[in-house]
Amino acid sequence: ETLAEKSIELVCVESNPVDRVWGEARPPLPAAPLRVHKLEHAGISVEQKLEALRQEMRAKGCAALVVAALDQVAWCLNVRG
């Protein structure tokens, strides 16, 4: 089903509402560079993780996956920082 079939519409906003909520209280963004999480700590490679995700998506009939949470992105790409 498409978004339109569900009467859902994506709307572009002029400013980020999260920034408005944070205001001046927002902590500074991290300055440290990302680093690759060593395979010995990650357990499996990025390629293996992505292939496992693809297999699961195929099994469920999914054509796309949105990975937006930063911890999920870091896990998928074996990065920390």
C-alpha positions, 0 to 999 in steps of 0.5 A: 500500500502507498502512503496516499492509499492510507491518506498519509501525506509527507509535508516539508517543513521550513525549520526543524521542530526538534531544534525549536524544542531544544532551543539554547539548552541543546548540548554541543554536537560531538567533536570526536571523529567516528571510528570503525568498531573492530570486528573482534568487538562487533562480532560480524562484518558490515557486509554480513549485517547488511546481508542478514537485514536484506534476507529478513526484508526479503522474507517479509516482502519489504522493499525498503528499510529506514534506519534513522536512529543513530544507534541503529546506524552505528550498529549497521555500519560498525562505527562508534564515536 
